[in-house]
Amino acid sequence: MMSRSYTNLLDLASGNFPAMGSGKEFKERRRMPRVMSVPGFVPEMDDDQAVSVSSDNPSTISTDRIIIVANQLPLKAKRREDNKGWSFSWNEDSLLLQLKDGFPEEMEVLYVGSLRIDIDPAEQDDVSQYLLDKFKCVPTFLPHDVLAKFYDGFCKRQLWPLFHYKLPFSTDKSHRFDRTLWEAYVLANKLFFQKVVEIINPEDDYIWVHDYHLMVLPTFLRRRFNRVKMGFFLHSPFPSSEIYRTLPVREEILKALLNSDIIGFHTFDYARHFLSCCSRMLGLEYQSKRGYLGLEYYGRTISIKIMPVGIHMGRIESVMKMADEECKARELKQKFEGKTILLGIDDMDIFKGINLKILAVEQMLKQHPKWQGRAVLVQIVNPARGKGIHVEEVLAEIQESCTRINRVFGRPGYEPIVFIDRAVPITEKVAYHSLAECVIVTAVRDGMNLTPYEYIVCRQGISGSETSSNVSDPKKSMLVISEFIGCSPSLSGAIRVNPWNVEATAEAMNEAISMSDGEKQLRHEKHYRYVSTHDVAYWSRSFLQDMERACTDLLRKRCWGIGLSFGFRVVALDPNFKKLSIDAMVSAYKRARSRAILLDYDGTVMPQNSINKSPSKEVISLLESLCADPKNVVFIVSGRGRISLSEWFAPCGKLGIAAEHGYFLRWSQDGEWETCGNCSDFGWMQIAEPVMKLYTEATDGSSIERKESALVWQYRDADLGFGSSQAKEMLDHLESVLANEPVAAKSGQFIVEVKPQDVSKGLVAEKIFTSMTESGKQADFVLCVGDDRSDEDMFEIVSSAISRNILSSNASVFACTVGQKPSKAKYYLDDTSEVINMLESLAEESDSSPGIIEDSGDSS
């Protein structure tokens, strides 16, 4: 029975939203008129329907346009003095505004997001039209109760703590997973989606979605527009799989993100954790090709982009000029005359490690008394952005530490800790940056943190400022930063610390401010070169270029959507790769005079997850019917051993069997087993088996299968990540020790196999076709069905057999893989049940009349 909460989720994904408080007021509100990029008529589309817009017809226009979608628009707003309407302006400090610098000048940029202020419903249409006309911004207005549950609820109390490695162990139930908050999150994403639909030209526009607030938005967009060009960038950390897997909606979010064409992360660690989650929870493996990471997902390749964001150099320099004009630096220089300033600028939340930093300063003053009376930590705390968890407790703890340390080490005119708990103007922050000898960041977990970048640029200064009066003056700066923040890998000259180790952090602070000026200059120069060249424009330009590259491949494929709710995905296949038409195949089957039918076993006529691997009575009966037709040559081509295959298919007297990928071949039960490989010396097994045993002992859940001609190491029951890693290591090991042996080591689906070099399913197919031709029964109908990598050899031979004259020139060839995936086959069937249905259709048309044998021979 489906749970009520899950039914609600399906309702949300289908557009049938439950009433949520002030939802009635929201539904009655007039919608903003749709906006078009060219004149014309757009019919009112039902945003809630699950039908995707076809992309087969080319667009009549071609524009360079990108839609940036984020939780908040890059705008500032305030009520007019006469209280009649609102005044809006750009937020120059917003990353979303700054990233435009990386786009081509002719590219039009539109924004979709919410506003920081509450707009009366009666004013919303006018505000929407004004923002669109003036700023090219489309505001999303969320009902109060939806906003509270979406942002303060699911985003800030569920996702944000989890992504920063905080599990809800507290007895406070408000921190535990609440499905009503998840439903509000889905609803909010749906409302953002509806605003995108109002302005999108799906054939030409690019869409760039930002951050964890909108992680399910890609599903809504892909569901409506199969070929939409879309990227997603996560600005927070992505936790390890052990943390992420605790989220009850873990698969829904992963699958939603995979509806993007490209997914960006600040660091390789974050990307690695995401890929690990996709592997462990969805069974997807990533590949690296020419420097690019990619995930294969139903025929689409989702690119993984690793690129830390930068700062806007022009904005920092303009603020520095403003600070210079306000003489902020001069005022602070007089205030802290003769002091060595250590600076911390952090948001007020539980993950910034502010108290750890303060305790480290206390430890430094104890261990290095020379800094007492000289070293000052100026700690600026930005106001909390939302209703964060435990903020009051953290603030109280910080204030208690500051009071105690200042009481112990303070003296008239000197306080070692200057704690600034107010909104500090950006010009004042820049002034502090320019004076600080060292910046300290001790966050226990942070997505990126650009404070060190801003500090480096401020220490470089600008020509003519009072803090940089002499351009030729050597510049210097020092950084002590947590190893758990996103900018850490980029700043190789910084002193990295584990912020939980207060003593080590204290020693790092002492080392930083005690270092020689020459060393400080070298580190500063190295950092400044990186920061100035890898700015926000570099970041956005690089992401856009990779998004264009990632989307190109999809345009060449046939696409269609399948699945319900968050199981929705787009299947993308080569235009020539089609689902096998049973009717068309049966028609060709009936016309044919000599047929070859080659069937894989596991995963083709036997489901992979079946515990009992022996064939069903139904399969035996179908094979008997097919073999009874004198026009047919039917083979089971499998990697399994000949003994088990012989026992299983004993009732099928005329069935051919190719065992161990064709090393052993028998045309019928009465025939003798032929050895197809040239390898008769199996001494190599004495070399390979000890290697496999070594890995088996070290990998719980793995085992070795010894065949007559091959050795197979399988790890289907092992830990997926560890088993895959061990398989790669073993493959290298085996290739090394078997380099001079006539064998090949190959990896397959949860296996590593060593077998003779001249053995493959492709050679089996070639031998069967050649033998039929030599006996005067050249095949004019071929059906070849398989499901894994070893079957691709068969498909390759089949595709070239006509040109090599081992099949009739007018042969009907049906190479078919099981499952919708990239393949050398031209056709596919979804699963083993469809394969059985297809065999039933052929069996019904088969003729077991003995009188046809002579006709068949004469016709050939």
N, C-alpha and C positions, 0 to 999 in steps of 0.2 A: 504494500500500500504506500502510495506517495505521501510524504509528509506535507502538512499545510504550508510550512515555511518554504519548502522547495517548490510547491505549486505557485506560491506568490512570486518566487524568483522567475519561473517560467512566464508568469503573467507580465512581469516587468520587462523581460527581454522581448516579449511580443508586443509590448506597448500598452497592455491593459493594466494601468496603474491603480493601486488601491488609494482610497482617499486618505490624505495625511494632513490632518489639522486644517490649515488654511488652504488646502488644495482646491476647494470650491472657488475661492476667490481667484486662485491662479487660473483655473479652467475658464472662468468667465472673462478673463482679460483678453483684450484683442491682441492678435499676433502681429508682429511686425511684418509689413509687406515684404514679399520676396524681392531679392535684388538680383538683377541680371548684369552680366558683363557686356552684353550687347542688347540692342533693342529687340523686342519680340514678346511673345506671349508664353508664359509658363503656367500650365494647369496646376491647380492646387493639389499637391501630392499628399497622400496619406502617409505620414511619417511612421505610422505604426505597422505598416504592412511589411511582410517578410520577403517580398519579391525584390530581387536585385535588378538594377538597371543594366540592360545589355550594353556592352561596349563594342559590339561588332561593327556598328556604323560609325565611320570616322566623324570627328567633330568638324563643324563648319568654320570654326575659328581656331586660331592658335595664339595663345597668350602665355607670357611668362608671368605667372602669378603664384604666390604661396600664401596659404592660410595658416597662421600661427594660432594654436589653440592651447590655452593655459588656464589655470584656475582663476587668475586675476589679470585684468587688462593693465597695460603699462601706462596708466593714467592717474593723475591726482584730481581730486574733486573737492569742492567746498560750496557751501550754500552762499548765494549772493547776499549782499548786505541788506537788500530790500526784502529778503526772504522770498523772492519770486524767481524760482528756477535755480539752476546750478551753473557753476563755472568750472570748466575742465581745462587741464593742461597735461602735457606729456610728463611722465616721471623719468627724468633723465638718468636716474640710477637703476632703472629696470633693465635687466639682462635682455628681456624680450624686445625692448626698443633698441638696445645697443647692437644686437646681433644682425640688424639690417645692414650694417656696414660691410658685412661679408657677402652680401648678395649683389648681383649685377645691378647697375644703376637703373636699367629699364624694367627691372622686376617689380611688379606691384605687390605690396605686402598688406594683407588684411589680418585683423586680430579678432579672435573670439574668446571671451572670458567674462568673468563677473566683475563687479565693482566693489570697492571697499566700503561703500556707503549704502544706506538703505533708501531706495527711490520709491516714492509713493506710486501705487499702481496707476493712478490717474495720470502720472507724468511719464510713465515708462515708454510709451510709444514716441512721444516727442523727444525724449532723451535718446532713444535708440536711433531715430532718424538723424538727429544732430550729430551724434558720435560717428555714424556711418559717413555722413557728408563731410564732416570736418576732420576726423581722425582715421577714417576707414576702420573703425572698431565696431564690433557687433556685441553688445552686452547680453549676458545670460542672467536673467533675474530668477533667483531661486526663492521659493516660498520660505518663510522663516523657519518652520519646523523641519523642512528638508535640509536647509542650510545647516542648522544646528546638528542634525544627525549625520549629515554628510561630512562637514568639515571638522567641527569640534568632536564629533562622535567617531565615525569610522576612520577618517584620515588621521586625526591627532591622537586618538586613544587606542586604535587598533594597528593601522599600518605603520605609522611613524615610529612608535616604540619598537615594533617587531623588526622593522628594517634597520633599527639601530641596536639590535640584539637584546632587547628587553622582552622577556617572556612574562605573561600575565600571572605570575605566581602569587600576587597579592590577594589577600582575602577580600579586598574591595572588588565587588562584583562588576563595578562600572568599567573595569579594565578588561574583563573577559569578553570573548566573542559574543556579539549580539546580532542576530540575523536581521532585526529591524534596521539596524545601522547599515548593514550590508545592502539591504533593499533600498535605503535612502541613497547610498553611494551609487547604485545602479541607476536609480531614477535621476540623480543629478547628472550623471554621465549622459543619460538619454536626452536631457534638456540641452546640454552642450551640443550634442549631436544634431538636434533639431535646428539649432542656430547655424551650424555649419551647412546643413542642407539648404538653408535659405539663401546662401551666397555662393555655393560651390558650382563650378563648371567641372564635372567629374572627369571629363576627357583630358583636360589640360592642367588643372590646378594641382599643385603639390600641397600636402597637409603635413604640418609638423606639430605633433602633440607633445606637451611637456609635463613631466613629473608624475608622481604617484597618485595625485588626485584624480587622474583621468586614465587609469590603466585599462579600463574596459571599453573606453571610447572606440578603439580600433575595431572591435567586433561590430558595433553598430554601423560604423562607416563601411566596413568591408561587406557587411550583410546587404546594405543598400547599393553600394557601388563596387562590383567585383574587382574592377581594375583600377580603383583609386590609388593614386601614388602617395604613399603615407610613410612617415618616419615617426619614431618615438624616442625621446631622450629622458632617461631617469637621472634626476639631479641629486638623489639621495643614495646612500649605500644600498646594495642588494645583499641580503644576508646569506650565510651559508645554508646549504640544503637542510642541515639538521635543525636550523632555526625556522626557515621558511616552511618546512613541511608541517609545522604545528598549526598553520593557518587553515581553518576549515574550508575556505574557498580557494585553496592554493591552485588547483588545476584550472578553475574558471579564469583566474587572473593570468596564468601562464598562457592558456589558449587564446585569451583576448589579446595579449601582447604579440603573439605569433601571427596575428592578422595584420601586423605592420610589415612593411617591406624591409625596414632597417631599424634596429634597436641600438641605441647608444648608451654608453656608460663612461664614467670618468676614468676608471682604472681597470686594469686587467683582472684584479681580484674580484671586482663587482661582476664583470662579465663572466668570469670563471664560475662564480657561484650560480649565476643564472643558467649557464649551460649545464652545470651539474644538476640543477633542479629539473631542467628539461629532460636530461638523461634518466634520472632516477624516477621521475613521476610520469613522464610521457614516453619514455623509451626512445628519445631522439638523440642521435649522435651528431656532433659538429665536425666539420672538416675545414682544413686550412688550404686555400688555393691561391697561390701567387700573393701571399701576404694578407689575404682577406679571410676572416672567419665567417662561416655560413652554416645555417641549420637547414636541412632538407625537411620540408613539411608538406606532404601531399602534393609533391611536384613543384612547389615554390621553394626558392632559396631565400631565407631570411638572413640578411647581412647583420653581423655584429660589429658595431663601431666602437672603438676604444679611443677616446679623445677628451682629455680634461679641458674644461672651459677656461677661458682667460679673462682678463679685465679689459676695459675700454681705456686705452692710453689717453685719448683726447679728453675724456671726461675727467680723469684723475688730474691731468695737467691744468684743465680749466678751473677745477676746484682749488688746486694749489695756488693759482693766481688770485682767486677770490680770497683765500686765507691770507695771502701776502698783503692784499689790499686792506684787510681787516686787522693786520698786525697781530694775528693770533700767535704766531710763533714767537714774536718778540715778547709778548706778555708771558707766555709759558716759560720762555728761556730765563726771564728775570725771576719767575716764581721758583724755578728749580735750579737756580744758579749753584754750581758746584756739585750737583747730584748726578748720579748715573741712573738714567731712566730705563726701566724695563716696562714694556707695554703689553697689555692684554685687552683685546676688544672682542667681546663675545655676545651672542644672544643669550637671553636668560632661559635656559632649559637644563634638564638633568644630564645631558650628554656632553656638555661643554667642558666639564672637568675644572670649573673655576676654583672650587675649594681645594682641589688637588694642587693647583698652581700656587695658591696662597700658602698652603702648607709647605710646598717646596721652597718658597721664599723664606719662610720661617726656618726651615732646615738649613738653608744656605747661610743665613745670618748666624746660626749657631755654630756651624762647622767652619765658617770663614768670617771671624769677627771683624776683619778689616773693612767689610762692607757695611757694618753697622754705622749709621749716621751718614752713609754715602749712597747706598743703593735704595731706589724707590720703585715699587711696582705700582704703576697706574693701571687700574683695572676698570675699564669702561664696560658697562652692561647695557646692551640694547634691550628695550622693552620686549616682553614676550609677544609673539605674533598672534597667538590664540590662547585658548584655555588649555595650556599644557599641563601635564601631570606632575604633581609634587613640586610645583614651582615655589609655592610659599615655604615649604620645608627647606628646599635648597637655598633660597634667599636668606632664611633665618640662620642656616648653618654658616653661610658665607659671612654674614654680618657678625656673628659671634666670633668667628676666627679672626676677622679684621680687628675687632675691638680688643681681643686678647693679645694679638701680636703687637698692635700699636701701643698697648699698655706696657708690655714687657720691653720692647725695643725702642719705643718712641722717646723723644726728648723735646724740649722747647725748640720750635722751628723745624722739627723733623718728624715725619710719620712714614714708616717703611711701606705701609699699604695705603694708597689713595683709592678709595672705592667710590666710583661715580655711577650712581643708580638713577639715571634720568636720560631723557632723550637728548643726545649730544649732537649739535649741528655737524654736518659733514666737514665743514671748514675747520672746526676745532679738532676733529679726529685727524685730519691731514696734518695739522700743526703738531699734534702729539707724535704722529708717525715720523715727521721730519726731525724731531728731537730725540727720539728713543734710540738708545744704544743697541737694544735687542728687543725683538718681539717674541712673546711666548704664547704658544697655542698647545693646550693640553687636553683637547677634546678626547673623550674616550671612544667616540665614534662620530664621524662627520662626513657628509657626502663629498664636499670639495673644500670649502673654506678659502676664500680669496684674500683674507686679511694679510697673509705673508706677501702676496703679489703686490697689493696696494702699498704696503710698507716699503718694499724694494724700490718701487717707482718714486715714492715720496723722498726716499733717501738719495735717489739720484738727483732730484731737484730739477728746477727749470732755470734757464738762463735769465739772469737779472733779478731773481728773487732774493729777499734778504737772507734766506737760509742757504742760498747758493750763489753768493755774490761773486765768487771767483770760479769761472767755468773749469779752470784747470785744477781746482782742488780735488784731491783723490776722494772718491766716494767709498763709503764702507757701510756695511750692515751685517747683522748677525741674526740668526733664526734658531730658536729651540722649538721644535714642533713634534707633535705626537705622531707616532708611526701609524695611527689608526685613522688618519684623515686623507682625503682624496688627493690633496696637493703634495703630499709627502714624497711620492716617487719622482715628481718633477723637479724637486729642489734638492739636488744631490749634495749641495754644499752646506745644507742645514744640519744641525745636530739633532738627530732623531732620538726620541725617548719613548719609553713605556710610561705613560702618565700615572699608572697605578703604582709605579716604583718612585715614591716621593724622594728618597735619598738620591737615586740616580738622576732625577730631574734637577735636584738642587745642585749636583755636581756639574751638570750640563750648563746650567745658568752661570755658575762661576767660571766655567771654561769659556763660555761665550763672551762674557764681558772682560775676561782677563787676557783674551787672545791678542796677539800683536796686531798693530794696525795694518801691516802688510798682508797678513793672512785674511783679515776682515775685508780688505780691498779686493783680493783675488776672488773670494767667495761672492762678494757683491757683484763683481763684474760678470761672473759666470751666471748668476741668477738673473741679472738685468738683461743679459743677452737673450736668455730663454723667455722671460716674461714679456719683453718688448716685441719679440717676433711671434710668440704664440698667444696673441691677444684674442679678444672675443670675435673679431672679424675673421681671423685665421680659423678659429673653431667652427663658426657657422658656415664659412665657405667650404671647408673640408667636409662637413656633414652634408651640405646640399649636393656637393659633387658625388659623394658616395650614395646619396639617396637617388640621384638620377641614374647612376650605374645600376643600383639594385633594382630599380623599377623597369629598366629596359628589357630584361629577360622575360618578364611577365607579359609584355605587350606582344611577344611572338607566340604565345601559347593560347590554347583554348582554355577558358576558365568557366567554372560553374560552382555555385555554392551548395554545400550539403550540411546537414546537421541542424539540431535545434538548440535554442538558448545559447549558452556559452560553449556548446560543442560545435557551433557553426565554424566552418572553415571553407576556404576556397581551394578547389582542386585545380591545378594548372598542369596541363599535359601538352606534349608536342601535338601540333595539328594533325599529324599522321597517325597518332596513337589513339585508337578508338576502342570502345567496348565491343567485344565480339558479338556479332549478330547471329544468333542461333539459326534463324530462318535462312539467312544467306549461306551459312556454312552447310546446313542440311541440304540445301538446293545443290550446292557444289558436290557434296558427298554422293547424292543420288546420281549425278551425271558421270561421276568418276568410274574408271574401269580398273584402276589399280591404286590402292590407298596405303599410306604409311601413317600410323598413329603412334606417337611417342609420348609417354606420360611419365612425369616425375612421380614420386610416391609421397614422401613427407611434405605437407603443406600444399599438396595438389589434390590427391584423392584421399589423403588422410590429414585431418586438422593437426596443426603443430602442437596445440595444447592438449591433445588427447593423451591420456595416460596409457590406455590399451592401444598399442601401435599396430596390432594385426588388422587386416582389412575386414570391413563389414560384409555380411552376406549380400547386401545390395551391390557393393563394388564387385565382388566375385561374379555375381550373376550378370552384371553389365559387361564385364570383360569377356565372359564366356560367350555372350551374344555377339560381341564384336569380333571375337576370334573365329566364331563359326562361319562368318561370311568369308568365302574364298577370295574375295577381292581385297581383303584386309591383311596387312602385316601389323600386328600390335605388339608394342614393347613397353615394359616398365623399365625406365632408365633411372637408377637410384644410386645413392652413395652407400646404401646398406650392403651387408655381406650376402653372399650367394646362398648360404645355408638357410637363413631366416626367410629370405625371399622365396626360395624353393618350397619351403614348408607352407608358407602363407598362401602361395598361389598354385598349390598342387592340383586343385580342381580344374584349373585352366590349362588343359593339355597343350593347346596350340599357342599359348602366350609366350612371347619372347621376353627374356630377362637380361638386362645389362646391369651387373652388380659392381659395386665399388667403383662407380663413375665410369664403368665400361672396361675395367681391367679383365673381368670375366664376362663372357657373353654366351648365351644359349638361345637358339632360334625357337626351340619348342621343348616340351618336357622329354620327348624321345631323343632329342639331340644331345651331343656331347658339349661340355663346357669348353669354349675357346679362350685362350689367353691372348689378349690384344696388345698388351704392353711388351716392350722388348726387355724390360728389366726382369731378370730371373734370380739375381743375387740380392737377397734382402738383409745383407749384413749391416746396412745403414740403420736398420731398426735398433741394433745394439748400441748405436750412437745416439739416436733420437729419443729412445724410451727413457733412459736415465734423466735426460733434460726435462722431459715431461713430468716424470715422477717428482723431480725437485720442485716444480711449480705446483703440482697437485698437493704436495704436503704443505706448501705455504699458502694455498688458496682454498679455504673452506668452501665446500659445495661444488668443487670441480672433480672431474674424473677422466680416465683414459679408456678409450675403446680401441682394442687391437683387432684389426682386420687382417686378412691374408696378405693384402698388398699395401696396406696403409695404416697409419696411426692417427687417431683423432683425440684431441684434448678438448673437452666441452666444459663450459662454465655457466650453463643456463641457470643453475641453482645457486651460483655464487653471488656475492654483492656485485651489483652491476658495474659500479665505477671501478672497484678494485679488480674485478675479473677482466674488464676491458683493458685496464692498465697492464695487468699481468700477461694478457694475450699479446699485446704489442711488444712487451719485453721478451716474451718467449719466442715470438716470430723472429726478432733480431738475433736471438741466441741460436735458434735452429738454423737460420740462414748462414750463420757464421760457421757452425760446426759441420754443416752438411754441404759446404761450398763445393767440394770435389766429388760429391755423390750425384748419381743420375736421378735425383728426386727434386720435387718442388714443395716448399712449405707455403701454405696459403691460409688466410683467415676467412671465415665465413660467419654465418649468423650464430653467435655464441660458441664458435668452435675455432680451433687451429688444427689444420690437417696437413700431414706429410704423406705424399703419394708419388709414384713414378712420374717423371716429367712428360712422357708421351702418352698419358692417359687423361681423357676428358670426355665429357658428354658430347662435345662437338664432334670428336673423332668417331664416337659411336654412331651418331646420326649419319656422318659421311659414309661409314662402312655399310650401314643398312641401305642407304640410297644406292650406293655403288653395286652392292650385291643384287638388289632388285633389278637394276639396269642390265647387269651382266646376264641375269637369268631370263631376260626378255619381258620383264614386268615392271618397266620403268614407271614410277609413281606419277600420277597426274592429280593426286590429292594428298596433301600433307597436313596433319594436325600435330602440333608440338606444344605441349603445355608443361610449364614448370613455375617455380615460385622464388628460387633464390639465385645467388650469384653463380653457382656452378651451371645452372640452366642457361645462362646467357651465352655460353659457348655453343649450345645447341641452336639457339636463336640466330647466332651469327652465321653458322654453317647453312642453316635453312635459307637465310636471306640471299646467299650467294650461290645456292645449289643449282638454280636454273641456268645461270650464266656459265656454270662449269659443266653443264650437260649431264648431270647426274639425276636431274628431274626432268620431266617432260616440259617442253617449251611452253605449253599452255596449262601448266599445273596450277591448281588452286592451292595456295599456301596460307596456312593459318598458324602463325607463331604467336602464342598467347601466354602472358604472364598472369599470375594470380595476385591480385592486389593492384591498386592504382599507384604506380611508382615508375620512375624513370627506368626504361628497359630497352633492349635491342629488339624486343618483340613489337609487332605492330598492333596487337590487340591485347585486351585484358579482360579478365573476369574478376568479380569482387572477392570471392572466397571459394572454399572447397565445395560448399553446397551448390554454387552455380556451376562448378565443374561437373558435379554429379548429374545435375539437371541436363547439362549439355550432352553428356555421355548417354543419358536416357533417350534423348532425341535422336542420337545416331543409332542406338541399338534398335529403336522402333523401325528405322528405315533399313536395317541390315537384312540380308538375305542369306539364309543358311542352306539354300537348295544346292545339292551337289552337282546338278546339271550345269551350273555356271562355271565350274572350274575350267572346263575345256574351252568355253567361250572366252574366258579371261585370258587363257594362255594364247589363243589364236589372235586375239585382238592386239596383243602386245607384239 
